Amino acid sequence: MKSPALHYTGCEEHQYEPHFLDACFLCQRSLGHNSDIFMYRGNTPFCSQECRQEQIEMDETNERKWKLSSSNRSSKNRTKTETPTKETDTNKAVRTGTVAVS
């Protein structure tokens, strides 16, 4: 039943916007009002430890992939900009050129 005050002000036309604690982030299962909520990274709710752990593992996998791809890109940049080693008068190896480090 709608409140007469809401009907009078026209608020009944606004749709309900879900709160971030209404459902599990991973499986979208409804979170009960008297049940445990397992949080991750501040404001991400999960219905169980299993859902939270699955998300943690997915995030760690994505971070590892990102780190690998960024390290591959930076090593390619370094090899492209370095010049070959030159021998100086005192037989010491000296590298010249630009080195890109990220």
C-alpha positions as CSV (number, residue, x, y, z in Angstrom):
1,M,0.0,0.0,0.0
2,K,1.4,3.4,-0.9
3,S,1.6,6.2,1.6
4,P,-0.8,9.1,0.9
5,A,2.1,11.5,1.4
6,L,4.1,9.8,-1.3
7,H,1.0,9.8,-3.6
8,Y,0.4,13.5,-3.0
9,T,4.0,14.6,-3.8
10,G,4.2,12.4,-6.9
11,C,7.0,10.2,-5.5
12,E,5.2,7.0,-6.5
13,E,6.4,7.5,-10.1
14,H,10.1,7.1,-9.1
15,Q,11.4,3.6,-9.5
16,Y,13.2,1.8,-6.6
17,E,17.0,2.0,-7.1
18,P,18.7,-1.1,-5.6
19,H,21.1,-0.5,-2.7
20,F,24.6,-2.0,-3.2
21,L,23.9,-4.4,-0.3
22,D,20.7,-5.9,-1.8
23,A,22.4,-8.7,-3.8
24,C,25.7,-10.6,-4.0
25,F,28.1,-9.0,-6.4
26,L,29.0,-12.3,-8.1
27,C,25.9,-14.5,-8.2
28,Q,23.2,-11.8,-7.7
29,R,21.6,-13.8,-4.9
30,S,19.5,-11.7,-2.6
31,L,21.2,-10.8,0.7
32,G,19.0,-11.4,3.7
33,H,18.5,-8.8,6.3
34,N,19.6,-11.0,9.1
35,S,22.3,-13.0,7.3
36,D,26.1,-12.5,7.1
37,I,27.4,-10.3,4.3
38,F,31.0,-10.9,3.2
39,M,32.7,-7.7,2.1
40,Y,35.7,-7.4,-0.3
41,R,37.6,-4.2,-1.2
42,G,35.5,-1.9,0.9
43,N,32.1,-1.9,-0.6
44,T,31.6,-5.1,-2.6
45,P,29.1,-7.5,-0.9
46,F,29.0,-11.3,-1.3
47,C,26.5,-13.9,0.0
48,S,29.2,-16.4,1.0
49,Q,32.9,-16.9,1.6
50,E,33.0,-19.0,-1.6
51,C,31.6,-16.2,-3.8
52,R,34.0,-13.7,-2.2
53,Q,37.0,-16.1,-2.7
54,E,36.1,-16.7,-6.3
55,Q,36.1,-12.9,-7.0
56,I,39.4,-12.6,-5.2
57,E,40.9,-15.3,-7.4
58,M,39.5,-13.7,-10.5
59,D,40.9,-10.3,-9.5
60,E,44.4,-11.8,-8.7
61,T,44.4,-13.6,-12.1
62,N,43.5,-10.4,-13.9
63,E,46.2,-8.5,-12.0
64,R,48.9,-11.1,-12.9
65,K,47.9,-10.9,-16.6
66,W,48.0,-7.1,-16.5
67,K,51.5,-7.2,-14.9
68,L,52.8,-9.7,-17.4
69,S,51.5,-7.7,-20.3
70,S,52.8,-4.5,-19.0
71,S,56.2,-6.0,-18.3
72,N,56.3,-7.5,-21.8
73,R,55.5,-4.1,-23.3
74,S,58.2,-2.4,-21.2
75,S,60.9,-5.0,-22.1
76,K,60.0,-4.6,-25.8
77,N,60.4,-0.8,-25.5
78,R,63.7,-1.2,-23.7
79,T,65.2,-3.5,-26.4
80,K,64.1,-1.2,-29.2
81,T,65.7,1.9,-27.7
82,E,69.0,0.6,-26.5
83,T,72.0,0.7,-28.8
84,P,74.6,-2.1,-29.0
85,T,77.4,-2.1,-26.5
86,K,80.5,-0.2,-27.5
87,E,84.1,-0.8,-26.4
88,T,86.0,2.2,-25.0
89,D,89.7,2.8,-24.9
90,T,90.0,1.2,-21.5
91,N,88.1,-2.0,-22.6
92,K,85.0,-1.1,-20.5
93,A,81.6,-1.8,-22.0
94,V,79.5,1.4,-22.2
95,R,75.9,1.5,-23.4
96,T,74.6,4.6,-25.0
97,G,71.0,5.4,-26.0
98,T,67.7,5.9,-24.4
99,V,66.3,3.4,-21.9
100,A,62.6,3.4,-21.2
101,V,61.6,2.1,-17.8
102,S,58.1,1.8,-16.4
